[in-house]
Amino acid sequence: MHVVIINGSPHVQKFSNTDRIIKSFGEGLVAEEVTYELHSLSNRNEWDAAREAYIGNDQIIIALPLYVECVPSILLEFLESLPTERKSPAQLSFILHGGFDEGRQLRLAERFLQTLPQQLGCTYGGCLVQGGSFLIRMRDDKKMKKAMDKKLETYVKMGQLFARRGNFMSVEAQVFTGLEVNTKIALFMYRHLINRLIRKNFERFASQWGCTRPLDDKPYA
C-alpha cells in the first residue's frame, strides 16, 4: 500500500504541529512496510504535485489542525481545485487535531470532513481526532520533551494500525480522541492552580518585555 498524505496546515513545516504529527504517523506506516509521500499546502509550489498525487493514488489522507476554530482556508482553496469525479476509486481519510483537550471542540469540523469524500468522488476512510496539540511545538523544551514524545508516539501506533486496516474505522481509532469533555477535577485544577501558574508565566514574560504595569491594567477605563 502507498499512502498520499496532504498537510492542510497554513504553517510552514518548521513550525507545523501537523507536520510533526504526520512524521510520527508515517513512522508507523513505514514500520509496517507501507510507503507514503507528504505534500504540504503551506508551500504553494507543491500544489501541482499534491494534486497529481491525489488524482493518481487510491489511498489519501488529509491532515489538518482546527485553525482559529475552522478548517484552514488554504486547505479549502486547494480542495476547490480538485476534480469532483475520478477515473479510478480512492479512499479519503483525515487526521484532525486541535490545541484544546476536549474532543467535542473538534466534532463540528469532523462532521464537515465526513461530507467531503462524496463531493470529491471518493469513499470515506474515517477521521482520526485528537486535541491537546498546542504544546507539541514546545517539544524542544527539555521539560516538555518527554510528555510530547509520548503524545507523538500514540500517532506512531495509529500509523501502524492504519497500515494494517487501511482506514480509521477501528474501535482503537474511535477512542483515540480521549475525553469529550474535561472532568470536574480537571476543570477545578485549571481554574484554581494551572490558571494561576499561566498568569505568573505571562507576568514574567511581560516583565522581560519591559512592561511595568499590571496585566489587568485598564488605562482607558
C-alpha positions in Angstrom: 0.0 0.0 0.0 1.1 3.5 -0.8 -0.4 6.5 1.1 -0.5 10.1 -0.1 -0.6 12.5 2.9 -1.5 16.1 2.4 -0.7 18.6 5.2 -3.5 21.2 5.2 -2.0 23.5 7.8 -1.1 27.0 6.8 2.1 26.9 9.0 5.4 26.2 7.3 6.8 22.8 8.1 9.3 24.1 10.6 6.6 25.4 12.8 3.8 23.0 12.0 2.5 20.7 14.7 0.6 18.9 11.9 3.9 18.1 10.2 5.3 16.6 13.4 2.1 14.5 13.8 2.4 13.3 10.2 6.0 12.4 10.6 5.2 10.3 13.6 2.2 8.7 11.9 4.5 8.0 8.9 6.9 6.2 11.2 4.1 3.8 12.0 3.3 3.2 8.3 6.9 2.5 7.4 7.2 0.1 10.4 4.5 -1.9 8.7 6.3 -1.7 5.3 3.8 0.8 3.9 5.2 3.7 1.9 3.9 7.3 2.0 4.6 10.7 0.4 3.9 14.0 2.0 2.8 17.3 0.4 2.5 20.5 2.4 0.0 23.1 1.2 1.8 25.9 3.1 4.3 25.7 0.2 2.2 26.7 -2.9 5.0 25.3 -5.1 3.9 21.8 -4.0 0.3 22.2 -5.0 0.6 20.8 -8.5 2.5 17.8 -7.2 -0.1 17.3 -4.4 -2.9 17.5 -6.9 -1.3 14.9 -9.2 -0.7 12.6 -6.3 -4.3 13.0 -5.2 -5.6 12.1 -8.6 -3.1 9.3 -9.2 -3.4 7.3 -6.0 -6.2 5.4 -4.2 -5.2 5.9 -0.6 -5.3 9.6 0.5 -5.1 11.2 4.0 -5.6 14.9 4.6 -4.1 16.1 8.0 -5.2 19.4 9.4 -5.5 21.5 12.5 -8.6 23.2 13.8 -7.3 26.6 12.8 -8.9 29.5 14.7 -11.8 27.1 15.2 -12.2 26.5 11.5 -10.9 24.3 8.7 -7.8 26.2 7.3 -8.8 28.4 4.3 -5.7 27.3 2.4 -7.0 23.7 2.5 -10.4 24.8 1.3 -8.8 26.7 -1.5 -6.9 23.6 -2.5 -10.0 21.4 -2.3 -11.8 23.7 -4.7 -9.1 22.9 -7.3 -9.7 19.2 -7.2 -11.9 17.3 -9.6 -15.3 16.1 -8.3 -15.1 12.9 -10.3 -12.4 10.2 -10.5 -11.4 7.7 -13.2 -10.4 5.2 -10.5 -11.8 4.8 -7.0 -10.0 6.2 -4.0 -10.4 6.4 -0.2 -10.1 9.7 1.5 -9.4 9.8 5.3 -8.5 12.6 7.7 -6.3 13.3 10.7 -7.9 16.2 12.6 -6.2 17.8 15.7 -6.6 20.9 17.8 -5.0 22.8 20.6 -7.6 22.3 23.3 -8.0 18.9 25.0 -11.8 18.4 24.7 -12.8 16.2 21.8 -16.2 17.9 21.4 -14.4 21.0 20.1 -13.4 19.1 17.0 -16.6 17.3 16.3 -18.2 20.0 14.1 -15.1 20.1 11.8 -15.2 16.3 11.7 -18.8 16.4 10.5 -17.8 18.7 7.7 -14.9 16.5 6.7 -17.3 13.5 6.6 -19.1 15.2 3.7 -16.0 15.8 1.5 -15.3 12.3 0.2 -18.7 12.0 -1.5 -18.3 15.5 -3.0 -14.9 14.5 -4.4 -15.9 11.1 -5.8 -14.1 9.2 -3.0 -15.1 6.8 -0.3 -14.8 7.8 3.4 -12.0 6.2 5.3 -12.7 7.7 8.7 -11.3 10.6 10.7 -8.7 10.3 13.4 -9.5 13.0 16.0 -7.5 14.3 19.0 -6.9 17.6 20.8 -4.2 18.8 23.1 -1.6 19.6 20.4 -0.9 23.1 21.5 2.3 22.1 23.3 3.8 19.8 20.6 5.8 22.7 19.3 7.4 23.0 22.8 9.0 19.6 22.4 12.3 21.3 22.1 11.9 22.4 25.8 13.6 19.8 27.9 10.8 19.8 30.5 8.2 19.2 27.8 10.0 16.8 25.6 9.2 13.6 27.4 5.4 14.4 27.5 5.3 15.4 23.9 7.3 12.4 22.7 4.8 10.2 24.5 1.9 12.0 22.7 3.6 11.7 19.3 4.3 8.0 20.0 0.5 7.5 20.0 0.4 8.7 16.4 3.1 6.1 15.5 0.8 3.4 16.8 -2.1 4.8 14.9 0.0 4.7 11.7 0.7 1.1 12.3 -3.0 0.4 12.8 -3.9 2.2 9.6 -1.3 0.2 7.7 -2.9 -3.0 8.9 -6.5 -2.0 8.5 -6.4 0.6 5.7 -8.8 3.0 7.4 -9.7 4.8 10.7 -12.9 2.8 11.2 -11.5 0.7 14.1 -12.5 0.9 17.7 -9.0 2.0 18.6 -9.2 4.9 16.2 -12.6 5.9 17.5 -11.4 6.1 21.2 -8.2 7.8 20.2 -9.8 11.1 20.9 -9.9 10.6 24.6 -12.2 12.7 26.8 -15.0 14.5 25.0 -15.4 16.9 28.0 -12.9 17.6 30.7 -13.7 16.1 34.1 -14.8 18.3 37.0 -11.5 17.7 38.8 -9.5 18.8 35.7 -11.6 22.0 35.5 -11.1 22.7 39.2 -7.3 22.2 38.7 -7.3 24.6 35.8 -9.3 27.3 37.5 -7.5 27.2 40.8 -4.0 26.0 40.1 -3.0 25.9 36.4 -4.6 29.3 35.6 -2.5 30.9 38.4 0.6 29.3 37.0 -0.2 30.6 33.5 -0.8 34.1 34.8 2.6 34.1 36.6 4.3 33.0 33.4 2.6 35.8 31.5 3.6 38.3 34.2 7.2 37.0 33.8 7.1 37.4 30.0 5.7 40.9 30.4 8.4 41.9 32.8 11.1 40.6 30.4 9.5 42.7 27.6 9.7 45.8 29.7 6.1 46.1 30.9 5.8 47.9 34.2 2.0 47.9 34.7 -0.2 45.0 35.8 -1.7 42.7 33.2 -5.2 43.6 34.1 -4.5 47.3 34.0 -7.3 49.4 32.3 -5.7 52.8 31.5 -8.6 53.9 29.4 -11.4 52.8 31.7 
